[in-house]
Every structure is written in C-alpha cells, then in structure tokens.
C-alpha cells in the first residue's frame, strides 16, 4: 500500500543552502526502490516554512531509503539550516478530484 511522507521544515539558515541540500536529497531518493513522487511546498504566509510530500510504494521502502548511508551523508547538510523537522508517514483514507 502506498504511503506519503509529510515533513514540515522551518528554515533558519540560508534558503539557497536549503534548496541545494534538499535538491540533492531528492535526486538521491528518486533513485531508491519504491520511490513514486515528491513535492516541496512553500508557505505563502511564512516563506521560511516548507512542507515536503513524498509518495512511496511501501513504508518499508521509505525506511530503507532513510537508513541508507547515502541519505545519512546528504541529510547532514541540513544541520544549522533547518529546525528539527517533523516527518511522518501517512496512508490515504479519502481522495477526491474535481467533478
């Protein structure tokens, strides 16, 4: 069953550093087994707040990706750039599209 990572990120450092590191992380993650898609959303009210949405085929695929050496070596680049993130995996309960 597909799962979605929802991760709120508050930038406290350079937005340019944040975009560079998260771009590199996304490029790495998109090549991992089970990766489906990714979006990075930016708050209109507070431009230092971002919400990351990433869909994975299975929760186990996401867990394996974030436990990999490749992820760990890249994510350290966010130290001092963001506050502590709040990631969690979610399952779809209801979905609707325009009529």
ZARO-531815 format. One record per residue (C-alpha): residue number from 0; residue in three letters; chain; z negated, y negated, x negated. Coordinates in nm, 3 decimals. Each point is the difference from the previous one (the first is absolute). Last residue first. Layout:
# ZARO-531815
(pt NUM, "ala", "A", (Z, Y, X))
...
This chain:
# ZARO-531815
(pt 98, "unk", "A", (1.097, -1.679, 1.604))
(pt 97, "unk", "A", (-0.153, -0.104, -0.331))
(pt 96, "unk", "A", (-0.179, 0.276, -0.189))
(pt 95, "unk", "A", (-0.333, 0.172, 0.056))
(pt 94, "unk", "A", (-0.232, 0.219, -0.210))
(pt 93, "unk", "A", (-0.331, 0.164, 0.081))
(pt 92, "unk", "A", (-0.248, 0.206, -0.202))
(pt 91, "unk", "A", (0.165, -0.028, -0.342))
(pt 90, "unk", "A", (-0.222, 0.130, -0.280))
(pt 89, "unk", "A", (-0.185, -0.224, -0.243))
(pt 88, "unk", "A", (-0.088, 0.010, -0.371))
(pt 87, "unk", "A", (-0.241, -0.254, -0.148))
(pt 86, "unk", "A", (0.012, -0.269, -0.267))
(pt 85, "unk", "A", (-0.249, -0.290, -0.019))
(pt 84, "unk", "A", (0.070, -0.180, -0.329))
(pt 83, "unk", "A", (-0.273, -0.141, -0.229))
(pt 82, "unk", "A", (0.105, -0.358, -0.072))
(pt 81, "unk", "A", (0.338, -0.048, -0.162))
(pt 80, "unk", "A", (0.140, -0.127, -0.333))
(pt 79, "unk", "A", (-0.305, 0.070, -0.219))
(pt 78, "unk", "A", (0.095, 0.367, -0.023))
(pt 77, "unk", "A", (0.344, 0.039, 0.160))
(pt 76, "unk", "A", (0.159, 0.127, -0.323))
(pt 75, "unk", "A", (-0.235, 0.299, 0.016))
(pt 74, "unk", "A", (0.225, 0.126, 0.281))
(pt 73, "unk", "A", (0.275, 0.092, -0.247))
(pt 72, "unk", "A", (-0.189, 0.249, -0.219))
(pt 71, "unk", "A", (-0.163, 0.159, 0.304))
(pt 70, "unk", "A", (0.329, 0.043, 0.180))
(pt 69, "unk", "A", (0.172, 0.172, -0.293))
(pt 68, "unk", "A", (-0.306, 0.214, -0.074))
(pt 67, "unk", "A", (0.018, 0.145, 0.349))
(pt 66, "unk", "A", (-0.293, -0.016, 0.242))
(pt 65, "unk", "A", (0.172, -0.260, 0.217))
(pt 64, "unk", "A", (0.309, 0.221, 0.035))
(pt 63, "unk", "A", (-0.193, 0.319, 0.074))
(pt 62, "unk", "A", (-0.197, -0.176, 0.275))
(pt 61, "unk", "A", (0.319, -0.137, 0.154))
(pt 60, "unk", "A", (0.164, 0.342, 0.009))
(pt 59, "unk", "A", (-0.317, 0.158, 0.143))
(pt 58, "unk", "A", (-0.001, -0.252, 0.287))
(pt 57, "unk", "A", (0.342, 0.133, 0.100))
(pt 56, "unk", "A", (0.353, -0.139, 0.045))
(pt 55, "unk", "A", (-0.106, -0.338, -0.133))
(pt 54, "unk", "A", (0.038, -0.347, 0.151))
(pt 53, "unk", "A", (-0.111, -0.307, -0.192))
(pt 52, "unk", "A", (-0.128, -0.322, 0.153))
(pt 51, "unk", "A", (-0.147, -0.266, -0.230))
(pt 50, "unk", "A", (-0.173, -0.300, 0.150))
(pt 49, "unk", "A", (-0.014, -0.319, -0.205))
(pt 48, "unk", "A", (-0.247, -0.289, -0.009))
(pt 47, "unk", "A", (0.049, -0.290, -0.245))
(pt 46, "unk", "A", (0.241, -0.178, 0.238))
(pt 45, "unk", "A", (-0.281, -0.050, 0.256))
(pt 44, "unk", "A", (0.124, -0.086, 0.351))
(pt 43, "unk", "A", (0.352, 0.138, -0.039))
(pt 42, "unk", "A", (-0.141, 0.319, -0.148))
(pt 41, "unk", "A", (0.233, 0.193, -0.229))
(pt 40, "unk", "A", (0.134, 0.347, 0.083))
(pt 39, "unk", "A", (0.098, 0.263, -0.256))
(pt 38, "unk", "A", (0.204, 0.285, 0.146))
(pt 37, "unk", "A", (0.051, 0.355, -0.123))
(pt 36, "unk", "A", (0.193, 0.312, 0.099))
(pt 35, "unk", "A", (0.016, 0.381, -0.004))
(pt 34, "unk", "A", (-0.182, 0.136, -0.306))
(pt 33, "unk", "A", (-0.064, 0.374, 0.026))
(pt 32, "unk", "A", (0.070, 0.082, -0.364))
(pt 31, "unk", "A", (-0.037, -0.305, -0.227))
(pt 30, "unk", "A", (0.305, -0.215, -0.087))
(pt 29, "unk", "A", (-0.097, -0.280, 0.240))
(pt 28, "unk", "A", (-0.342, -0.011, -0.167))
(pt 27, "unk", "A", (0.132, -0.118, -0.339))
(pt 26, "unk", "A", (0.217, -0.280, 0.141))
(pt 25, "unk", "A", (-0.286, -0.101, 0.229))
(pt 24, "unk", "A", (-0.241, -0.018, -0.292))
(pt 23, "unk", "A", (0.244, -0.212, -0.203))
(pt 22, "unk", "A", (0.045, -0.237, 0.293))
(pt 21, "unk", "A", (-0.378, -0.010, 0.050))
(pt 20, "unk", "A", (-0.043, -0.101, -0.365))
(pt 19, "unk", "A", (0.269, -0.271, 0.003))
(pt 18, "unk", "A", (-0.097, -0.139, 0.340))
(pt 17, "unk", "A", (-0.367, -0.024, -0.096))
(pt 16, "unk", "A", (0.082, -0.159, -0.336))
(pt 15, "unk", "A", (0.215, -0.261, 0.177))
(pt 14, "unk", "A", (-0.273, -0.062, 0.259))
(pt 13, "unk", "A", (-0.235, -0.080, -0.289))
(pt 12, "unk", "A", (-0.366, 0.079, 0.048))
(pt 11, "unk", "A", (-0.226, 0.031, 0.304))
(pt 10, "unk", "A", (0.249, 0.193, 0.215))
(pt 9, "unk", "A", (-0.153, 0.163, 0.308))
(pt 8, "unk", "A", (0.144, 0.346, 0.072))
(pt 7, "unk", "A", (-0.025, 0.185, 0.332))
(pt 6, "unk", "A", (0.124, 0.360, -0.017))
(pt 5, "unk", "A", (0.141, 0.203, 0.288))
(pt 4, "unk", "A", (0.137, 0.337, -0.114))
(pt 3, "unk", "A", (0.199, 0.170, 0.273))
(pt 2, "unk", "A", (0.002, 0.371, 0.070))
(pt 1, "unk", "A", (0.279, 0.240, 0.095))
(pt 0, "unk", "A", (-0.097, 0.343, 0.138))
